[in-house]
């Protein structure tokens, strides 16, 4: 069964993102996401239409480590909680994102876990300090083997100087290629798929089925860009989708030409 729920997390500072996110998910998938409450006010909770869950979480999740990266170590605990009362698979997505179009369920056929490597614009040494993946988009199948992996990830996140994506990168890096793989890879008995970041976790916000406005919660310029895109996407969803799709096709064609010229 490849059906999945969509989940995100946020506190009171991310309320604007959560409101837009749940509307965006509903418009694209025709169901509301599950939201994990990391510190919403009671009034904010009442204004959300999604199912809201709250579990005990260390407040260090919003702090920065010694390399100046937000730790965000709450994610494995939230996903494990979801699996404790739901039998569906889960697609975890950061709240500062917009679905331009849906992810087809067949994308995760025969897959236990799907992750996105660093977008090509982030493939620099300073980014790799925080891991080789971007944990803003993650798929997990609801199985016992996956739960064991999540427990290991949760344990790694207890390191006071790690981040969620650094911990997950460290777990996977001993057995799989975290940057380049066009096929399913094995980590122990789990099937791991690397999703193409330019499509499924697009931090450049140009070609993706999901656009990821990284740092929009902490950067005014990024937040304004997010608001502009969200407004256009809400008013003209089909046109917006067509423009992004056209740009994606152009980008693929351009990259193929460049590759041929290098041969």
C-alpha positions in Angstrom: 0.0 0.0 0.0 1.6 3.3 -1.1 -1.0 5.7 0.3 0.3 8.4 2.6 -0.6 11.2 4.9 1.3 14.5 4.8 2.8 15.9 8.0 4.5 19.0 9.1 5.5 20.8 12.3 5.5 24.4 13.6 5.4 26.7 16.5 3.7 30.1 16.9 6.3 31.8 14.8 5.4 29.5 11.9 1.7 30.0 12.2 1.5 31.9 8.9 3.3 29.1 7.1 1.0 26.5 8.7 -2.2 28.3 7.6 -0.9 28.5 4.0 0.5 25.0 4.1 -2.7 23.3 5.1 -4.7 25.2 2.5 -2.1 24.3 -0.2 -2.2 20.6 0.8 -6.0 20.5 0.8 -6.2 22.2 -2.6 -3.7 19.8 -4.2 -4.5 16.5 -2.3 -8.1 17.1 -1.1 -7.2 16.3 2.5 -5.7 18.3 5.3 -2.2 17.5 6.7 -1.3 16.5 10.2 0.4 19.3 12.1 2.6 18.7 15.1 2.4 21.6 17.6 5.8 22.7 18.7 4.5 25.8 20.5 1.3 27.2 19.0 -1.0 29.4 21.0 -4.5 28.1 21.8 -6.0 30.8 19.5 -3.7 29.7 16.7 -4.7 26.0 17.1 -8.4 27.0 16.9 -7.8 28.7 13.5 -6.2 25.6 11.9 -8.4 23.0 10.2 -5.9 20.2 10.3 -5.5 17.4 12.9 -3.1 18.8 15.5 -0.9 16.6 17.6 1.4 17.6 20.5 4.0 15.4 22.1 6.8 16.2 24.7 9.7 17.6 22.7 13.0 19.0 23.9 13.0 22.8 23.4 16.5 22.6 22.0 15.0 21.8 18.6 15.0 25.5 17.6 18.5 26.2 18.9 21.6 26.3 16.7 24.6 24.0 16.9 28.2 25.0 16.9 28.2 25.2 13.1 25.3 27.7 13.3 22.6 25.3 12.0 19.1 24.9 13.5 19.0 21.5 15.2 15.4 20.6 14.3 15.8 17.3 16.2 12.1 16.8 16.8 11.3 15.2 13.5 11.9 11.5 14.3 9.9 11.7 17.5 6.9 13.2 15.7 7.0 10.6 12.9 7.2 7.8 15.5 4.2 9.2 17.3 2.3 9.3 14.0 3.1 5.6 13.4 1.9 4.7 16.9 -1.7 5.6 16.0 -1.9 5.5 12.2 -1.4 2.7 9.7 -0.6 4.8 6.7 2.8 5.8 5.4 3.9 9.4 6.0 5.3 12.1 3.8 7.0 14.6 6.1 7.3 18.1 4.6 8.7 21.3 6.1 6.0 24.0 6.6 7.9 26.7 4.5 7.1 24.9 1.3 4.5 25.0 -1.5 3.1 22.1 -3.5 3.0 23.2 -7.1 1.6 19.8 -8.1 1.1 16.4 -6.3 3.5 13.6 -5.8 2.2 10.5 -7.5 1.7 7.6 -5.1 3.6 5.3 -7.5 6.7 7.3 -6.8 7.0 5.4 -3.6 6.2 1.9 -4.9 8.5 -0.7 -3.3 10.3 2.1 -1.4 10.7 2.1 2.4 12.3 5.5 2.7 12.7 8.4 0.3 15.1 11.3 0.9 16.3 14.3 -1.1 20.0 15.0 -1.5 21.3 18.5 -1.5 20.0 20.6 -4.3 22.8 21.4 -6.8 22.9 25.0 -5.7 23.9 23.8 -2.2 26.6 21.3 -3.2 29.3 23.2 -1.4 31.6 22.3 1.5 29.9 24.6 3.9 26.5 22.9 3.4 27.9 19.4 3.7 28.9 20.3 7.3 25.2 19.9 8.0 24.8 16.6 6.1 24.4 15.5 2.5 20.6 15.5 2.5 17.9 18.1 3.0 15.4 16.8 5.5 12.6 19.1 4.4 11.0 16.3 2.4 11.0 12.7 3.7 8.9 9.6 3.0 8.7 6.7 5.5 6.8 3.5 5.0 4.9 2.3 8.1 6.8 -0.9 8.9 8.7 -2.3 11.9 12.0 -2.0 10.1 11.5 1.6 9.3 10.4 2.3 12.9 13.8 0.8 14.1 15.5 3.2 11.8 13.5 6.1 13.2 14.4 5.0 16.7 18.1 5.1 15.7 17.7 8.5 14.2 15.9 9.7 17.3 18.8 8.4 19.4 21.4 10.1 17.2 19.4 13.4 17.5 20.2 13.3 21.2 23.7 14.4 20.4 23.7 18.0 21.8 25.7 19.3 18.8 24.0 17.6 15.9 21.0 18.4 13.6 18.2 16.2 12.3 19.7 16.0 8.8 23.3 15.6 9.9 22.2 12.7 12.1 20.2 11.0 9.3 23.1 11.6 6.8 25.6 10.0 9.2 23.3 6.9 9.6 22.9 6.4 5.8 26.3 7.4 4.6 28.1 4.2 5.5 26.1 2.1 3.0 24.5 4.4 0.3 25.5 7.2 -2.0 23.7 10.3 -0.7 24.3 12.6 -3.7 24.0 10.6 -6.9 21.8 7.6 -7.4 19.2 6.9 -10.1 18.2 3.6 -8.6 17.0 2.1 -5.4 19.8 1.6 -2.8 19.9 -0.8 0.1 20.5 0.2 3.7 20.4 -3.0 5.7 17.1 -4.5 4.6 15.5 -1.2 3.6 14.9 0.2 0.1 16.1 3.8 0.0 15.2 6.2 -2.9 16.9 9.5 -3.6 14.4 11.9 -4.9 15.6 14.5 -7.4 15.9 17.7 -5.3 15.2 20.0 -8.3 11.8 18.4 -8.6 10.8 17.2 -5.1 12.6 19.6 -2.8 13.4 22.7 -4.9 15.2 25.2 -2.7 15.9 27.3 -5.9 12.1 27.7 -6.2 12.2 27.4 -10.0 11.5 23.8 -11.3 10.0 21.8 -8.5 6.7 20.0 -7.9 7.4 21.3 -4.4 9.1 24.6 -3.8 11.1 25.0 -0.5 11.6 28.5 0.7 14.5 27.8 3.1 15.1 30.2 5.9 11.8 32.1 5.1 11.0 31.9 8.8 14.2 33.8 9.7 15.0 35.9 6.6 12.7 38.8 5.6 13.6 38.7 1.9 13.0 35.0 1.7 9.7 35.4 3.6 8.5 38.1 1.1 9.3 35.9 -1.8 7.4 33.0 -0.2 4.3 35.3 0.4 4.4 36.4 -3.3 4.6 32.9 -4.6 1.9 31.6 -2.2 -0.5 34.4 -3.3 0.1 33.7 -7.0 -0.2 30.0 -6.5 -3.5 30.4 -4.6 -5.0 32.7 -7.1 -3.8 31.0 -10.3 -2.9 27.4 -9.4 -3.1 25.9 -12.9 -1.2 28.8 -14.5 1.4 28.7 -11.8 1.8 24.9 -12.2 2.1 25.3 -16.0 4.8 27.9 -15.7 6.9 25.9 -13.3 6.4 22.7 -15.4 7.6 24.6 -18.5 10.6 25.9 -16.8 11.4 22.4 -15.5 11.3 21.0 -19.1 13.5 23.8 -20.3 16.0 23.1 -17.5 16.1 19.4 -18.3 16.6 20.1 -22.0 19.4 22.7 -21.2 21.2 20.3 -18.9 21.0 17.5 -21.5 22.6 19.8 -24.1 25.4 20.7 -21.7 26.1 17.1 -20.9 26.3 16.2 -24.6 28.7 19.1 -25.2 31.0 17.8 -22.5 31.2 14.3 -24.1 
